[in-house]
Amino acid sequence: MRMRKTDGAIRLSASDLMRFKSCRHATTLDLRLIEVGDLAPSEDGAEAELLQRQGDEHEIAFLDQLKADGRSVVEIPKDGLSLEDSVRLTLQAMLDGPT
């Protein structure tokens, strides 16, 4: 998921934060796309797709390790929820803290 503007507020994903960390200019372009709409992003190349797959695999391995260590994990479904519902459930899980 990429950043988006909802009800006048910009919503960022973890991927947006990592993108900013690696390339602030890319974030500037993303913001321009949202605010002005005069840019058209190109399709991801093979290298970007490889990095995305490796990132996904790392996240899954880390999550599996947390579970194996007996840590409390709350998983918010990625499919079938609106952005607003995902945000609400994430905030609630953070407020509830570990169980």
Secondary structure, 3 states (H helix, E strand, C coil): CCCEEECCEEECCHHHHHHHHHCHHHHHHHHHHHHCCCCCCCCCCHHHHHHHHHHHHHHHHHHHHHHHCCCCCCCCCCCCCCHHHHHHHHHHHHHHCCC
